[in-house]
Amino acid sequence: MNQCTAVALLPPPDHLVALSPAGHRPEAGHVLCELGSGHDDQHAAMLWDEGGRPGSAVWVRWKGSGIAQLTPLPWCPAHDPRNEACELFAAHPSAHSWRITDPTDEAITLLLARQHPYLFPEYRDEAGS
């Protein structure tokens, strides 16, 4: 399943704007939805892991081009057959992270594998080497 292509712009937090020098306002940043395509109408991207609170992270959630909201969410408890944890939040509305493919990342990796096959032995057949 391909990754969702939704993007959201996040304005800089008020405290950063207040601390910035005059005439040097911080710019908005962008986040990409990490869920699989075809999920419900709420997009999501993980911003940071809450290291002090086991099992949770802060995610940004948004609908369409609406206002984004920061939300602490627990990690998904699922593991794949190799015992690798899902990298999404609990009860996420799409496939688990190991089933989601970022097509841009895959295209870049395949291009690099063609140029540097010794660095990507797992892509040898796909890269045409």
N, C-alpha and C positions, 0 to 999 in steps of 0.2 A: 504494500500500500504506500502510495506517495505521501509525503508530508504536505500539510495544508500550506497554501501560499499567502495567507493573510499577513499583513504588516500593520503595525501600529506605531505612531510617533508618540513619544513620551516627553512632555515638557520637563525642563529641569526643575527639581524640587525648590520650593520657595526659599529654603535656608541656603541653598547654593547661590541662588540669584542675589540674596541679601549679602552674601559674603564676597561676591565677585567684584572686581574693581570696576569703577565707572567706565562705561563704554565697552565692557568685555562680558556681556551677558552670555552665560553658557547656552549652547545650542541644544535643541531637542535631539533625543536619541531614538533609534528605531529598534523594535523587537519583531521577531518572526514567530508565528504560531508553530508550536512544536507538536501539535496533535496530527493525527492522520487525516487525510482528506475525507470529506463526507461526514465530519462530526457535527454535533449540534451547533447552534448559532453563537456559542461562547468560545472565543479563541483563547489560547493560553500560552504563556512563555515563562520559564523559570528565571527569576532575577538573581536570587541568592539563596544559599542553604542556611538555615538557622542552626548554626553549629552548636549553640547552647541548648537547643531544644531537640533532642533526638527524634528523627523521623519526620521532620517538617522542613518546609522551605517557603519562601515568599514568591508567589506567582503573580503575574499581571494577567488579568482577564478583561476581555473587551468584546463588544458586539459590533460588527460592521466597522463604521468609522466613528463609533460612539466613544464616550469617555472611558478610559481604562481605569481599573481599580486594582489596587494591591491587595492580595489575599494570602494569608498563611494557610497552607494546605499540607496534610500529611502525605508522605510518599506512598506510592502504590506498593502493596505487599507482594505482588506477583514476581516470580522468578522464571527464567527460561530453563530449558533442559540442561544447560551448562551452569546453572545456579547463578546467573547474572540477573541483578535486580532490574525491574522496569524503572526507567528514568522519568516517569510521569507521576502525577499526583493520584492519590487513592480515588477510585470511582471515576476515572477519566472517561470521556465519552468517545473514545476511539480505540483502535488496536493498541497493544502494548508497544513500548518504544522499540523493541527488537524487531518488530514487524513493519516499522515505518522507515521509509527510505527517503532521504533528502536527494532529489534528482540532481541538484546543482553540485552537491558534494560528490556524488557518484561520478558525474561527468568530469569533474576536476581530477578525481583520483584516477580514472581511466586514462585521461590525457597524460598525467604524470607517470603512470605505469608504462605507457608506450614510450615515453622519453627516457625513463629510468627503470627498466624492467628488473634490475638487480635489487631495487628497493621495495618492489611489490611482487614477490614471487607468487602470492595468492591470486594475482590478476593475470598471470602469464598467458593463459588461453584467451581471455577476453581482450587483451592488449595486442594480440596478433604476433606475439613473440615466440 
